[in-house]
Amino acid sequence: MNAHRTLALSHLKVDSTLSEARTRLVDDVSLTLYRSEVVALVGASGSGKSMTCAAALDTLPPGVQKVGGDVRLDDTLATPAKLRGHAVASIMQNPRSAFNPVRSLNDHASESFRALGVPKRLWRERILEAMTSAGLEQPQTLLKRYPFELSGGMLQRMMIALALASGAPFLFADEPTTDLDVIVQRDILDLLERLKTSHGLGILLVTHDMGVVARLADRVLVMAQGRVIEEGEVETIFHRPQQAITRDLVAAHLSLYAHKEAL
Ligand SMILES: Nc1ncnc2c1ncn2[C@@H]1O[C@H](COP(=O)(O)OP(=O)(O)OP(=O)(O)O)[C@@H](O)[C@H]1O
């Protein structure tokens, strides 16, 4: 794993260029992610969470453009090509859509190692070790399987294994448990928490689920209309929210889970 300690997104700005009147989708967003911590980016649907991550990695969709800001690793300016896969791995909401159904898991691992320029002699040991760390049993057998033969939870673990195998010290996790049933959700959140400590991963967790935030996050940034409107330690966000939007997010969570301790 490479040795970077911090990932800093500074003053990111993203515009939609679809109409003549440009619309700002991400407006001056800055955040610093340290190793061995989970920062949650929360906010309503459309508040700009995913666009912030995509702007950092230069994976914005067509019709959307980064118009300002930069990303640094330990204070050194980093290009998106240096970040993607090498320093920052990504996992997404729907693991099934991230895999090609007609290619084996081994093919997927080989392809990602090839893209990262990892010497071939290291591939097998690296992926087997990463799969074991991601809680996948009998990895040798599993590597021969095709994505359609695996459950959503196993595919999410495989996506996490590919992230670990890349050696990237930071992970962008965009709604990583949304499509999974509650038992599998809990297992994946437990796994991410373990990896934060065992692998020193710095995790940027994109979610609108305050239950996931309460379970996993150390710090929280709340976004609305493309801006960060509040940030703080997770306890502060839950117990002393300052902004009305943050209070609403916490209140909605409490109304669903009022019978339990919120945090
Ligand atoms: N391809 C696109 N072209 C133009 N605008 C887009 C495109 N995709 C998303 N947007 C707009 O960008 C804004 C931010 O979207 P983004 O996906 O970052 O929100 P989000 O906070 O991640 O929401 P969600 O929780 O629903 O994923 C929204 O107003 C959305 O409508």
The ligand as a Tripos MOL2 file, in Angstrom:
@<TRIPOS>MOLECULE
LIG
   31    33     1     0     0
SMALL
NO_CHARGES

@<TRIPOS>ATOM
      1 N1        -25.2590   13.8440  -16.1040 N.pl3     1 LIG1
      2 C1        -25.6920   14.9650  -15.5020 C.ar      1 LIG1
      3 N2        -25.7890   16.1210  -16.1810 N.ar      1 LIG1
      4 C2        -26.2060   17.2410  -15.5660 C.ar      1 LIG1
      5 N3        -26.5530   17.3230  -14.2640 N.ar      1 LIG1
      6 C3        -26.4790   16.2150  -13.5490 C.ar      1 LIG1
      7 C4        -26.0550   14.9690  -14.1170 C.ar      1 LIG1
      8 N4        -26.0850   14.0300  -13.1520 N.ar      1 LIG1
      9 C5        -26.5260   14.6610  -12.0280 C.ar      1 LIG1
     10 N5        -26.7560   15.9580  -12.2630 N.ar      1 LIG1
     11 C6        -27.2080   16.9600  -11.2910 C.3       1 LIG1
     12 O1        -26.1130   17.2540  -10.4270 O.3       1 LIG1
     13 C7        -26.5820   17.5830   -9.1240 C.3       1 LIG1
     14 C8        -25.7900   16.8190   -8.1120 C.3       1 LIG1
     15 O2        -25.9800   15.4280   -8.3430 O.3       1 LIG1
     16 P1        -25.2560   14.2970   -7.4590 P.3       1 LIG1
     17 O3        -25.4430   13.0090   -8.1770 O.co2     1 LIG1
     18 O4        -23.8860   14.7230   -7.1130 O.co2     1 LIG1
     19 O5        -26.1610   14.3210   -6.1440 O.3       1 LIG1
     20 P2        -26.0740   13.3680   -4.8840 P.3       1 LIG1
     21 O6        -26.0310   14.2620   -3.6940 O.co2     1 LIG1
     22 O7        -24.9710   12.3900   -5.0410 O.co2     1 LIG1
     23 O8        -27.4960   12.6530   -4.9630 O.3       1 LIG1
     24 P3        -27.9080   11.1130   -4.7810 P.3       1 LIG1
     25 O9        -27.9120   10.8710   -3.3040 O.co2     1 LIG1
     26 O10       -29.2820   11.0590   -5.3700 O.co2     1 LIG1
     27 O11       -26.9110   10.2780   -5.5310 O.co2     1 LIG1
     28 C9        -28.0800   17.2630   -9.1300 C.3       1 LIG1
     29 O12       -28.7800   18.4870   -9.2450 O.3       1 LIG1
     30 C10       -28.2890   16.4340  -10.3700 C.3       1 LIG1
     31 O13       -29.5570   16.6680  -10.9310 O.3       1 LIG1
@<TRIPOS>BOND
     1     1     2 1
     2     2     3 ar
     3     2     7 ar
     4     3     4 ar
     5     4     5 ar
     6     5     6 ar
     7     6     7 ar
     8     6    10 ar
     9     7     8 ar
    10     8     9 ar
    11     9    10 ar
    12    10    11 1
    13    11    12 1
    14    11    30 1
    15    12    13 1
    16    13    14 1
    17    13    28 1
    18    14    15 1
    19    15    16 1
    20    16    17 2
    21    16    18 1
    22    16    19 1
    23    19    20 1
    24    20    21 2
    25    20    22 1
    26    20    23 1
    27    23    24 1
    28    24    25 2
    29    24    26 1
    30    24    27 1
    31    28    29 1
    32    28    30 1
    33    30    31 1
@<TRIPOS>SUBSTRUCTURE
     1 LIG1         1 GROUP 0 **** ****
